[in-house]
Amino acid sequence: MLKYYVEESGDKMEYEVIVVGAGHAGCEAALASARKGHQTLLITGNLKNVATMPCNPSIGGSAKGIIVREIDALGGEMGINADKTLIQMKMLNSSKGPSVHSLRAQADKITYPQEMLKTLKKQKKLELLEGMVEDLIVDSNEVKGVYLKDGKIIHSKIVILTTGTYLKSDILRGSTRTRSGPNNEKPSQHLSDNLKKYGFKILRLKTGTPPRIEKSSIDFSKAKKEEGDKTPYTFSHDIEPIYNVENQVPCYLIYTNSTTHKIINANLSKSSMYGGLDDIKGVGPRYCPSIEDKVTRFKDKERHQLFLEPESLYYDDIYLQGFSTSMPENIQEKMVHSLPGLSNAKILKYAYAIEYDAIYPTQIKASLETKIIKNLFTAGQINGTSGYEEAACQGLIAGINASLKLENKEPLILKRNEAYIGVLIDDLVTKGTKEPYRMLTSRAEYRLLLRHDNADLRLREYGYKVGLIDEERHNKLLEKEKTIKDLKEKLKETKITVKNVKGPYGTNVYDYLKDPTIKLEDIKEKYNLELPYSKEVLNQVEIQIKYEGYIKKVEREAQKMLSQESKQMPEDIDYNKVTNLASEAKQKLEEIRPNSIGQAMRISGVNPSDISILMIYLRKNYNE
């Protein structure tokens, strides 16, 4: 039993907000809280591991890049930090429609954490402390602070847990299980057990990472070079690109082959996941499977693509993207050497799987405050998600809502038609998850509204209202909105003559631009139009005009959803008293306690017939 004490001076250590964990979620939570003017303490096991990237050395990606833009629009830090430290940038899906355009940056694993640490250290109202939190101070189901492993007691009004994959984490490789966090860091041994003591249901999850290869040992002539885009981009809405598009570090594409697959199949029983260890409880991410999973689940595929990705300009480790595994080291050697260009590869770090504790996310509210302990918020992988971007956006929302609660204000809850962040949090708290949750464009039913190009138009006003966007940046938004409106009016007023099969006819640029084969740049050149607007504004107006019909249709669908969201559920309702409601529906409704009929409709196991019965009950008993 640990003996706890206050500082020897007798002073009571007290903060408004304590953030536990300094990964991507913790950094955003702590910065948001401090920037809102609240005295904040960020506790982490090792300050050298602030905002580290133990897995993929990238920020963004399909759907994830839009989340980073949303974080920036709200006043978060991830986008700015990525822009300062990237070594390659690409716009994914650029040949497709704007709803799936998404930025992906190769981040530098050395400078990204360094820059984030500098930002944290410069932030007023924010203090950093190395330590291991082992328990919470809880009084009458309300959190009052934390207990540290070294015996310190630190009090606070709010605690935000952003513990990542460090809760009772085990590194798995072959038949070996080692109690450790990523990068051989010490895990939290007791916090998840103590959370269980307070009534939380604990979930065991798993993820993994691939081998790192010495760059000089790779024959890159056997791989296809993947360059960065020649068009400069930024995640941030406020800074200009600071990288040289002609001086980006390339990635390389290779594929597995029949020899690789034979080695894997012949040694499956030696993989931790397939027999090497018989006590695996963690469930892995469906959309980021190990190479063993790929080979066994997709037997019809002759090969799987892999990417050779540089981790930093300051060392020569190459990340073998798509090749995560929990095979023993000697089998990993054979697997890697079977790949094109890697027959003489030197493995610098062997791959491993990691198993860790999380909480069932249906135990948290949409504000990210837990239902079980008042003033306790959770964000990131502790809520069952995977990915830096998913963690960062939760950290930002948790930090904002913790601050708003201190200020006795309503929480910021983004809707599904407003942000991918809203989709992610609603999915977690409404549907829960049994595996690491990863954001996909297919999860967003209103994705045409949730585009890369309009993140600031959707969310910056919220950032301003909660106090993370200053007047200068807000005025920039207002000016952009006015300019877009002015340009649309100008295009309606600008008359041109065009030809079709029936001959020439008169129209205006606005209507002519609705033709999917016509581009604004082509019209501008052909008709010598004076359009002195930024590329960003021209692009935004073209998208709004060209997709106007589709956008209006999706907006009508969203309005139907919002009408259901406005039908609030009474807080005191006892679902067990609703006659004729299916047993599964009663159980799920009691567990999740939805805020509205709309949220109730999205709960797995609650059918349309259950909703009809529920609405009749509400009209009869609550005059709803």
N, C-alpha and C positions, 0 to 999 in steps of 0.2 A: 504494500500500500504506500503510495506516494505521500510525503508530508509536504503540505502546501504552506507558503509563507508570503507575506507582503514584503516590499522592499525594506532593507535594513533601516533606512532613514525613518520608516514609519509612515511615509507618504503613500496614500492609496493610489495605485495605478488605475486610471480611469479614462476612457475614451467614449466618444459617441458611437463610433463604429469600429469593430474589429473584423478584419478580413483574414481568413485562415487559408493560406496557400497563395503563391505568387506566380501561378501559370497565367495563361491568357485570360481566363475568367477573373482571377484575383487581381490582376493588373487593372483591368477595366473597372472592376467594382471599386477598388481603392481610389483610383483617379476620379471616378464619377462622384464618389462621396466627398472627397477632399475638395474637389472643384466646386461642389455645392456648398462649401464652407463648413463642413463638419469635421471635427477632430477625429482623424482616422489612423488606426494602427494596422499595418500589413505584416503578418507573421508568416515566415517561411523557414523551412528547414535549412536552406542554404541560399544565400543571396547570389551566389554564382549561377544558380539555376533559375533566376527570374526570367519568365517568358521564353524558356528553352523550347526547342523543337526536337523531342526525342525520336520522333518518327519522321514523316515526310518533310523535306526541307522546302516547303512551299506555303504560300498564303493565297487563298482563293481557290478557284476551280469551278466546275459546273455548279451553279446555284450558290456555292460558298462565296464566290467572288462578289455576288450581289449582296450577300450578308455583310461583307466587309464594307461595301459602299453604304449600306444602311447604318452600320456602326458609326461611320464617319459622319453621315448626315445628322445623326443624333448627338454628336459631340464626343464620340469615343476616339481611341488612340490607334487602334490596330492598322487602319489604312495609312495614316501618316507615317507610322513606323516602318511599314512595309515599303512605302515609296522611298524612304530614306536609305533602305538597306538592300533593295533587290539587286539581283545580278542577271535576271532575265524576266521579260514580261510578254505575255501573249493574251490575245482576246480569243477565248474559246468559242466555237460554234459561229464564227463570223459569217459563214456562208449560209446560215439559217436565219430565221426571223429574229427580231430584237428581243423577244421574250426569253430566249435562251442564251443570249450573249452574256459572257461572264469572264472577268479577268482572272488570270492565274499568274502569280509571280514566283520565280525561284528566289527565295529569301536567303540571305547569307546567315548561316548558323552562328557565326561569331558576332557579327555586328548587330543583328536584330535584337538579341537579348541585351547587348551592351547599351544600345540606344534606348531601349525601354527602361533599363535601370537608371540611366541618366535622367530620363523624364520623371521617374518616380522620385528620385532624390531631390530634384528641383521643385517638386510640387509642394506648395504651402499647405499646411494643415495635415500633412501626411508624414508619418514616421514609419521606419522599417525596423523589424526585429527578427533576428534569427532565433528560432525555437521550434519545439514540437508540441503542438496542442494535443493533449490526451483526453480531455473531458471538458464539458460545458458546466458553467455555473447556472443551475436552473432552480427557480423558486416559483412554486404555484404555476407550473407549465409556462413560465416566461424566462427567457434566457437573460442572464445578468453579466455574462463574461465568460472567461475561459481559464482552465487550469493547464499549465505547461508541464512538460516532463521534468524540467529541472526544479519544479516546486513553486514557481511563480504563480501568483493569482493576478489576473488582469480583468478589471471590470469594464463593462460597456453597456450601452443601452440596446445595441443591436449587434448581432454576430452574423457574418456571411461566410458560409463554408464553401470553399472552392478548392477541394483537396485533390482533384485530378484522379490519377490512378495510384495514389499512395496509401489508400486505406487497406491495410492488411494485404499488401500486394506481394505476389510471388512471381519470380522469373522462372519460366518453364523452358527447358531445352532437353530433348530426349527423355531419359528417365530421371532427370534431375529437377528438383524443385528447390528454389532458394528464396528465402524471405528477403525481398529487396524491392525498391522502387526503380524507375528508369535510371539509367546511367549509374547503377550501383549506389544510388542514394538510399538513405534510411527511410523505411516506410513508417506510417503511423500504425502502431501495434494495437492500440486500445480504443481509438475514437469511435470506430464503427460498432464495436461491442457496446460502448456506452450509449450510442444512438439507439441501438436495439433495446437497451435498458429503459430508454425514455418512451419506447413504444413504436419506433420506426421499423418497418419491414425492410430487410436488407436483401439486396440483389447481388449475385455474384456474376461478374462480367469478365470478358477476355478480349484482348487485342494483341497485336503483334507488330514486329518490325523486321525488315530484311537485313541481309549482310551489308557491310560497307567494304568496298573494294579499293585497293591502292590504284590510283589513276595510272601511274606509269606501267602497271602490269597488264593493262587492257590494250588490245589491238582494235582501235576505233575504226580501222578500215573495213571491218566486218559488220559495222553498224551504220544505220542511217542517221545523218546529222539532223537535229531539230533546232532550228534557229529561233530567236525571239522575233517578234513583229517589228517591222520597220516603222510603223506608226507609233509615236510615243503615247503612253497612257498613264493615268494615275488612279489609285483607289480614292484618294482624297479629292474633295470638291474645291479645295482651297489653295493647293500648291501646284506649281508647274512641274512637269517632269524634270528630274535632276540627273537622269542617267543618259548615257550616250547610246542611241539605238544601234549604232554601228559597232559598239564595243560590248555586246552582251555575251555571256558565257553560254555555249550551246549545250543541249542535252542530246542523247542518242537513243535510237530505237533499235531493239533487238527482239528476238522471239525464242521461246522454248522450242524444243524439238523432241523427236521420238526417244532419243537417248535420255534426255532429262526426265521424261515421263516414265521410262522403264526404271530408272534409278529410284524415283519417288515411289512407284507402285511396289517395287521390290522391298522397300524399307519402311512402308507405312506403319508397321507395328512398332517402329522405333521412334516415331513422332510422338511428342507429348500428347497431342490431341487424338491420336489413333492407336493408343495402346501403350505408349512409353510410360504414361502415368495413369493409374486407374482411379484417381480421386479428383479428376477434373470436374468442376461444377460450373465454371464460367461459360457463358454463351458468347460466341464471337460475333463480329459484325458481318451481316449478310452481304453488304455491298462493298466490303473490303476484305475478301477472304484470303486465307493463306494459299500458297501455291499447291499444297496438298489438297485443299478443298477444291481448287479449280480443276485439278487433274482428275479427282475422283467424281466430282459432280458433273463435269462436262467431258465425259469420256469420248464424245464424238468429235471434240476439237483436237486437231492435230498440233496446234501450237497456241501459246498465249503470249500477248505482247508484254514487254518489259521496257522500262526506261532507265538509262544510265544518267543519273542526275548529280551535278556537282553540289556539294554541301556548303562550300565556302571558298572565297578567294584566298584564304589564309592557310588552308591545308588541302591535301590531295584526296580526301575520302570521297568516293563515288557511291551514291545511294542507289541500290538496285531495286527501283520501284516496281512493285507487283510480285515480289519474290519473298514475301514474309513467310517464315517457317519456324517450326519448333523441333526440327530434326537435330540429332546429335551433330557435333562439330565435324566429325569425320565424314558423315553423309553429306553435310552441307558442302564440304570441299568437292566431293564428286559431282553434286548437283551444279555448283557454280562452274566447274571446269568443263561441263558438257555444253555450256552456252557459247554461241558464236562470239569470238573475240576475247573470250575469258578462259581459254584453255590453260594459260599460265597465270591466271589471276591470283593475287595475294589478298586473302581476306584479312582485313584489319580488325573488324568487329563481327562476331558471329550473330546471326539472327536469333531471336527468342520470342516467345509469347509471354504475355504478362496477364495474370489473373488478379482481380481486385474487387473490393466491395463498393456498392453504390446503394442508393435508396430507391424504392419504387416511386417514380415521379408523380403518381396520382396522390401522393401524400403532400404535395405542394400546391399552392394557389397560383393563379395566373400572374400574380405579382411576384412570384418566386419566394414568398414567405411560406414557411411550412405550416401545415394545418395542425400539427401536433404540439409544437412549441412556439409560443408567441415571440415575435421579434427575431426569430431565427430564419435566415434566408439561405438558400442553397443555389449554386450555379455551376455549370460545366459538367464534367464527367461524373461527378457525384450524383447527378440527376439522370444518368443513363445515356448521355450523348457521346459521340466520338467526334474528333476534329477540333482544331484550334479555333476555327471561325464560329462553330456552334457554341464552344465554351465562351469565347470573348463576348458574343452578343448577349448571352445569359448574364455574364458578369456585369456588363453595362446596365442591363435592366434591373438586376438585383441592387446595384449601387444606387441607381436613380430612385428605385422604390423604397429602399432603406432610408434614403435622405428625405423623400416625400413623407414617409411615415413620421420621421422626427419632426417634420414641419406641419404635421396634422393635415396633410393634403391627400387627395385621392391618388391612388397608384396609376402609373402609366401602363396601360394594357393595350398593346397593339392588336388590331383585328387581322383576320386572315386575308382580307382584301387590301390591307395597308402595308404589310411587310412580310418577308420570309421569316423574320424574327417572330412575328405574330403567329405564323403557321407552326413554327418549331415549338414554341411554348404551349400553344393550344394542343398540339399533338401529344406532348408529354403529359400535361395535366389532365387531359380528357381521355386519351387512349392508353397512356402508359407505354412501356416498352419492356421486352424481355431480352433484348439484344442491344448493343451499342447503336444508338439512333444517329443516322447520318442524313443531312438535308439533301433532298433531290428535287429537281424542278417538278417532277411528277406529283410531289406531295402538295403542291400549291395549285388549287383549282382556279385561282384568279391570276395565274402567272403572267398573263398579258398585261396586267396592271402593275406587276411587281418587277419592273425591268431594271437593268443596270443603269440605263440612261436617265431614269427619273427618280432615283433614290432621294435626292435632295428635295425635289418637288413634293414627294410623298411625306417625308419625315423631318425635314429641317425645322419646320414650324414647331413640332413637338420638342425638338432639342432646344429651341429658343425658349419655349414656355417653361421647361423644367430647369433652365438656367445653365445649360452646357454650351449653348451657342450664343456668342456675344453679339452686340449691336452691329458691328462691322459685317460679320458673316450673315446676319439676318438681313441687313440692308442689301447685301449682294444677292440674296435669294429673291427679295422683293423686286429688285431691278431686273433679274432674270425672268421672273414671271411676267412683268410688264412688257419686256422686250419680246417674249414669245407671243403674247397677245397682240402686240403691235404688228409683228411680222405676219401673223395669220390674217389680220385685217388687210394688210398691204397686199398679200397674195390674192385675197378675194377681190380687191379693187383693180389688180393688174390684169388688163385684157390682152389676150394673144389670139392669133389665128393659127389653127392647126389643121392637119389634113387626115382624113380617113378614107375608106374605100368609096364613100359617096362624094368626096371632094372636100374643099376647105370649109371650115366653120369657126365661129367665134366662141371663145370660152374665157374663163379666168384661170390663173395659175393654180389657185386652190383646188378647183374641181379637176383640172387636168392632172394634178399630182396624185389623185386617187387611183389612177391607172397603175397597177403593180409593176408594169414594165418601164415606167417613166421615173427618172431621178431628178431631183431638184437641181443638182449640179449641171445636168445636161440642159435643162430648161434655161438655167442662168446663162450658160455659154451660147446656146442657140439664139436666144432672144436678147442677148446683151443686157441682162437685167442688172441694175445696181442694187445689190443686197449686202450692205456693209455690216454684217452680223458675224458673230463668232461661229466657228465650226460647230460648237456645242449647241448653240441655239438653232442653227440651221438643221442639224440632225434631229433635234427634239421636235421641231415643227414638222419636219417631213414624216417622222414616225406618227405623230398625232393625227396628221391629215390622212396618210396612207392607210392607217389601221383604224380610222375613225369609226366605221361601222362595227368592226369586231370589238373595239373598246367599249362602245356604247352597249353592246349586247352583254358583255361580261359585267359591266357596271350594273345593268338591270338585274342580272343574276345575283350580284353581290348585295343589292338592295333587298332582295327577297331574304337572303341570309341575315341581313342586319335587322329586318323586321322581326325575325325570330329571336335575335339577340336582345331586342328591347323588351321581350316578355320575360321579366325577371322571376326567378324561382324564390319562394319564401324561404328565409333562413331556417325557420322552425319546422319545416315540413318533415313528416315521418312517413317515409315511402312504404314502410311495412303496413301502414293503414290504408294504402291505396288498393282497394279491392280489384281483383281481376288482372292486376299487373303481374307479368311473368316473374318467376322466382329469380332468374338471372338478372332481369332488369332491376328488380328491387335491390339485389346485392350490389350491382354496379352503381346505381344511383346513390345508394347510401355511402358507398366508398368514395365516390368522386364529388358528390354534393355539387352538381352543376349550378352555375350562376344564372343560367337562362335556359329557355326551351331550346334555343339554337345549340347550346353546348350539349344539352341532354341528347339531342338528335345525333350528335357525333360520337357518342359513347358506344364502343363495340359491345354488342349484346343487348342494346336497347333498340327495339324494332319500331317501325311506324305505328303498329297497333298499340304498342306501349305508350307512345307519345299521345295518341288519340285518347286513351284512357286517362293519362296524366292531365291532359288539358281539360277534360270533363270534370275531373276531380278538383282542379284549381278553380274553375268557374263556379262550382257548387260550394266549395269551402272557403275560397279566398276572394271570390268575386273578380277573378282575374279574366 
